[in-house]
Amino acid sequence: MVSRRCIRPRLTRQKTGTPMTSLPDTDSISEFAADLRALRLDSESPTLNKLRHDTDISRSVLSDAFAGKKLPSARTVDRIVRALGGDATGWIRRRDALAATTLEPGDDASTEGLVSDGSESTHGTRQQDARPSKSSISRRSVAWIAASAFAVGILLAGGISWLVSSSVVEQAKVAAADAVRKELKDSSMNPRAQINVRNGIDPAMTECVNDAKVATSSPRTNNTLLEIIWSNKCYAGWARITRYDEKITGNSMTVAIYPETAAQGPDRQTATEPNAQSAYTTLVVRPTPQTRLCAVGSITLNGENIDLGEPLCT
């Protein structure tokens, strides 16, 4: 049994569109992108084509923003968050704080990825990044020379001890690679998948959200909605429960997804979220085309646990 709260507590927030009320002590572009993907998931996972139409931002820039390949411009963040129904103020403040620590001067182009006349922009951040300024080149050259000189000094001073350290590092790399290979070998994957994922992965951290669709849904008691979301490219699905009774505070919800052939088997994924309007599970890879995925859910109301009825199956 897997708890979503242990996997990524950032995604337990209500759908406010603002990643946090105050900036975190530490932050990164990958964390920023992960929260953007979470906001997209909470907004019914619109396709990149729809977001391109709603934001006038090119698909390539949108894809980079969600993948965390680079920090998007403030204008890009503003348009994405607004298109997803969020409040962009906190997002832009967080983005600017990240920019101050991660970007070289001149990297933030306000026209990044804007679409004009139906085509993707051919000017802006990408071309600017490809042609760094002379001052930037000079700073990097000085830094490279200083780093090289420092490394040479370490080599001369360390001698044999450096060789020993290098051997230890190489052994660690080999051990890490072996661990990854073992994990992939032991993981539940499906040869039909175009994107390799395994059971227990947060869908918001994968490309599964790009083609995700609601495979089946069912209104349940106490004004709730139970859904199974499916990614054909990942050949995997996850369950989501949403409550619309406006009785979130002090209550919780639980949702689970599993292969119909093993309701209590090791592949069952369960999430429990307190004080939230929506909760979703981690991924379950569909083992065979004939295997149905099923979801169940429950909520609490004033200390009473309310079961949401019979399983919902694909």
Secondary structure, DSSP 8 states (H G I E B T S, - for coil): ---HHHH-GGGGS-S-S-S-SS--SS--HHHHHHHHHHHHHHTT---HHHHHHHH-B-HHHHHHHHHTSS---HHHHHHHHHHTT--HHHHHHHHHHHHHHH--TT---TTTTB-BTTB--SSSHHHHHHS--HHHHHHHHHHHHHHHHHHHHHHHHHTHHHHHHHHHHHHHHHHHHHHHHHHHHHS---TT-SS---TT--GGGSGGGGS-EEEEEEEETTTEEEEEEEETTTTEEEEEEEE-SS--TT-EEEEEEEETT-TTSTT-EEEEEES-SEEE---EE-SSTT--EEEEEEEEETTEEEE--S-EE-
